[in-house]
C-alpha cells in the first residue's frame, strides 16, 4: 500500500467494554441479535442502521460520533463480525491496527 493510500484509509479503533461495566447484558443481547441476523444473512437496511449506531458507541478513533459512524460505514464485514463477537463475548481476534477489536480496552 502506498503512503497516499494509507492516508486515505480511515482509521477505526474499537474498544471492547469490560464485562464489569454497567449494561453488560444489554450490550451482549443487542450484539447477539445483530450477530445472529448478520450471520444468517437476514439483515435489512434498518437493522444495519441500528447496528452502526450501536457500534459507534464503542469506537474510540475517530473521536467524534459522526466520524465513528462514517468509519463504520467504510468497515469490512470481518471488522463488523469481530466487533459484534467481542461485545457478545465470542472469541475475538484482537487487532487494533487493522480495525479489529482490542481485548485490552485500548
Backbone as numpy.savetxt, mean C-alpha at the origin, in Angstrom:
# Nx Ny Nz CAx CAy CAz Cx Cy Cz
18.27 1.41 -15.72 17.43 2.58 -15.72 18.32 3.81 -15.72
17.98 4.76 -16.58 18.76 5.98 -16.67 18.44 6.89 -15.49
19.31 7.90 -15.29 19.06 8.87 -14.22 17.76 9.62 -14.45
17.48 9.92 -15.73 16.26 10.65 -16.05 15.02 9.81 -15.71
15.06 8.51 -16.00 13.94 7.63 -15.67 13.77 7.53 -14.16
14.88 7.45 -13.44 14.81 7.35 -11.98 14.19 8.61 -11.39
14.49 9.79 -11.97 13.92 11.03 -11.48 12.41 11.07 -11.70
11.93 10.49 -12.80 10.52 10.53 -13.12 9.71 9.47 -12.37
10.38 8.43 -11.93 9.68 7.35 -11.22 9.26 7.84 -9.84
7.95 7.77 -9.52 7.50 8.26 -8.22 8.01 7.38 -7.09
8.37 8.02 -5.98 8.81 7.29 -4.81 7.59 6.99 -3.95
7.51 5.75 -3.49 6.39 5.33 -2.67 6.94 4.53 -1.50
6.75 5.06 -0.29 7.16 4.33 0.90 5.93 4.09 1.76
5.84 2.89 2.24 4.68 2.41 2.98 5.12 1.97 4.36
4.41 2.42 5.39 4.73 2.04 6.76 3.63 1.12 7.28
4.03 -0.07 7.66 3.09 -1.05 8.20 2.75 -0.66 9.63
1.46 -0.47 9.92 1.09 -0.15 11.30 1.40 -1.33 12.22
1.80 -1.01 13.42 2.06 -2.05 14.42 0.75 -2.66 14.87
0.75 -3.97 15.14 -0.46 -4.59 15.69 -0.86 -3.98 17.04
0.06 -3.27 17.67 -0.22 -2.65 18.96 -0.91 -1.30 18.81
-0.97 -0.77 17.59 -1.63 0.50 17.35 -3.14 0.31 17.36
-3.84 1.30 17.92 -5.30 1.23 17.97 -5.88 1.03 16.57
-6.98 0.30 16.51 -7.66 0.08 15.23 -7.16 -1.13 14.47
-6.40 -2.00 15.14 -5.81 -3.17 14.48 -6.85 -4.00 13.73
-7.92 -4.41 14.41 -8.91 -5.27 13.76 -9.64 -4.56 12.62
-9.88 -3.29 12.78 -10.54 -2.52 11.72 -9.66 -2.50 10.46
-8.36 -2.21 10.66 -7.42 -2.21 9.52 -7.32 -3.59 8.90
-7.20 -4.59 9.74 -7.02 -5.94 9.25 -8.25 -6.38 8.45
-9.42 -6.10 8.95 -10.64 -6.50 8.24 -10.73 -5.83 6.88
-10.51 -4.53 6.84 -10.58 -3.81 5.55 -9.55 -4.35 4.57
-8.34 -4.58 5.06 -7.29 -5.11 4.18 -7.66 -6.49 3.65
-8.22 -7.33 4.50 -8.61 -8.68 4.06 -9.72 -8.63 3.02
-10.69 -7.74 3.21 -11.77 -7.60 2.24 -11.20 -7.17 0.89
-10.34 -6.16 0.89 -9.74 -5.70 -0.36 -8.89 -6.79 -1.00
-8.06 -7.45 -0.18 -7.18 -8.50 -0.71 -7.99 -9.63 -1.33
-9.08 -10.01 -0.69 -9.91 -11.09 -1.22 -10.50 -10.70 -2.57
-11.05 -9.50 -2.65 -11.61 -9.03 -3.93 -10.52 -8.98 -5.00
-9.37 -8.44 -4.62 -8.26 -8.26 -5.56 -7.78 -9.62 -6.06
-7.60 -10.56 -5.16 -7.09 -11.88 -5.53 -8.10 -12.70 -6.32
-9.37 -12.43 -6.14 -10.41 -13.15 -6.87 -10.87 -12.40 -8.13
-10.15 -11.32 -8.47 -10.50 -10.50 -9.64 -11.95 -10.03 -9.60
-12.41 -9.66 -8.39 -13.78 -9.18 -8.23 -13.79 -7.70 -7.87
-12.84 -6.97 -8.34 -12.79 -5.55 -8.02 -13.67 -4.77 -8.99
-14.17 -3.65 -8.52 -14.91 -2.73 -9.36 -14.30 -1.34 -9.11
-14.65 -0.36 -9.92 -14.04 0.97 -9.74 -14.20 1.54 -8.34
-15.35 1.34 -7.73 -15.57 1.88 -6.38 -14.66 1.19 -5.36
-14.47 -0.12 -5.49 -13.58 -0.85 -4.58 -12.14 -0.36 -4.71
-11.73 -0.11 -5.93 -10.36 0.37 -6.15 -10.19 1.76 -5.55
-11.17 2.63 -5.75 -11.11 3.97 -5.14 -11.00 3.87 -3.62
-11.82 3.00 -3.02 -11.79 2.81 -1.56 -10.45 2.25 -1.10
-9.88 1.33 -1.87 -8.60 0.74 -1.51 -7.49 1.79 -1.55
-7.49 2.63 -2.57 -6.48 3.69 -2.67 -6.62 4.65 -1.48
-7.84 5.04 -1.16 -8.06 5.94 -0.01 -7.59 5.29 1.29
-7.89 4.01 1.46 -7.48 3.27 2.66 -5.96 3.20 2.76
-5.30 2.80 1.69 -3.84 2.64 1.72 -3.11 3.97 1.84
-3.71 5.05 1.38 -3.06 6.37 1.46 -2.74 6.75 2.90
-3.51 6.23 3.85 -3.24 6.53 5.26 -1.90 5.98 5.73
-1.34 5.01 5.03 -0.12 4.34 5.46 1.10 4.70 4.61
0.93 5.63 3.69 2.03 6.08 2.84 2.76 7.20 3.57
4.08 7.05 3.69 4.88 8.08 4.36 5.65 8.94 3.37
5.86 8.46 2.16 6.48 9.23 1.08 5.74 8.89 -0.19
5.18 9.86 -0.83 5.16 11.30 -0.56 4.43 11.63 0.74
4.75 12.80 1.27 4.24 13.16 2.58 2.81 13.68 2.56
2.37 14.26 1.45 1.00 14.78 1.40 0.04 13.68 1.00
-1.19 13.80 1.44 -2.21 12.80 1.08 -2.42 12.78 -0.44
-2.44 13.95 -1.05 -2.63 14.02 -2.50 -1.49 13.32 -3.23
-0.27 13.54 -2.75 0.90 12.88 -3.34 0.85 11.38 -3.14
0.41 10.96 -1.95 0.30 9.53 -1.65 -0.71 8.87 -2.58
-1.85 9.52 -2.77 -2.88 8.97 -3.65 -2.37 8.87 -5.07
-1.70 9.90 -5.54 -1.14 9.88 -6.90 -0.11 8.76 -7.06
0.74 8.59 -6.05 1.75 7.52 -6.10 1.08 6.15 -6.09
0.01 6.00 -5.34 -0.72 4.73 -5.32 -1.32 4.41 -6.68
-1.84 5.43 -7.36 -2.40 5.20 -8.69 -1.33 4.72 -9.66
-0.07 5.03 -9.39 1.04 4.59 -10.25 1.70 3.31 -9.76
1.21 2.75 -8.66 1.82 1.55 -8.08 1.55 0.31 -8.94
2.37 -0.70 -8.72 2.20 -1.96 -9.43 1.22 -2.86 -8.68
0.75 -3.89 -9.34 -0.12 -4.87 -8.69 0.61 -5.52 -7.52
1.87 -5.83 -7.72 2.65 -6.46 -6.64 2.74 -5.54 -5.42
2.92 -4.24 -5.64 2.98 -3.31 -4.53 1.66 -3.29 -3.76
0.53 -3.24 -4.48 -0.78 -3.27 -3.81 -0.94 -4.54 -3.00
-0.63 -5.67 -3.61 -0.78 -6.95 -2.90 0.11 -7.00 -1.67
1.34 -6.52 -1.79 2.27 -6.52 -0.65 1.74 -5.62 0.47
1.19 -4.45 0.13 0.67 -3.55 1.14 -0.52 -4.17 1.85
-1.45 -4.74 1.10 -2.62 -5.37 1.71 -2.22 -6.57 2.57
-1.26 -7.37 2.08 -0.78 -8.51 2.85 -0.14 -8.05 4.16
0.63 -6.97 4.09 1.31 -6.48 5.29 0.31 -6.01 6.34
-0.73 -5.29 5.90 -1.72 -4.79 6.86 -2.54 -5.93 7.43
-2.86 -6.93 6.59 -3.71 -8.02 7.05 -2.94 -9.09 7.81
-1.61 -8.97 7.86 -0.81 -9.91 8.64 -0.30 -11.10 7.85
-0.54 -11.13 6.54 -0.01 -12.18 5.69 1.47 -11.90 5.49
2.28 -12.94 5.28 3.71 -12.74 5.07 3.94 -11.72 3.97
4.64 -10.68 4.33 4.95 -9.61 3.37 6.42 -9.68 2.99
6.73 -9.04 1.87 8.11 -8.97 1.41 8.63 -7.57 1.70
9.35 -7.36 2.80 9.84 -6.01 3.10 10.84 -5.54 2.06
10.50 -4.45 1.37 11.39 -3.89 0.38 11.03 -2.43 0.18
11.38 -1.59 1.16 10.97 -0.19 1.08 11.56 0.55 -0.12
12.69 0.12 -0.64 13.29 0.82 -1.77 12.48 0.64 -3.05
11.82 -0.51 -3.22 11.04 -0.72 -4.43 9.58 -0.40 -4.19
9.27 0.14 -3.02 7.92 0.55 -2.74 7.09 -0.48 -2.01
7.68 -1.62 -1.69 6.95 -2.65 -0.94 6.87 -2.27 0.51
6.13 -3.03 1.28 5.96 -2.69 2.69 7.25 -2.87 3.50
7.33 -2.09 4.53 8.48 -2.17 5.43 8.02 -2.73 6.75
8.55 -3.85 7.15 8.12 -4.49 8.37 8.61 -3.83 9.63
9.52 -2.88 9.52 10.08 -2.28 10.73 9.54 -0.90 11.01
8.51 -0.48 10.26 7.91 0.81 10.53 8.67 1.97 9.98
9.67 1.73 9.11 10.39 2.86 8.54 10.01 3.08 7.12
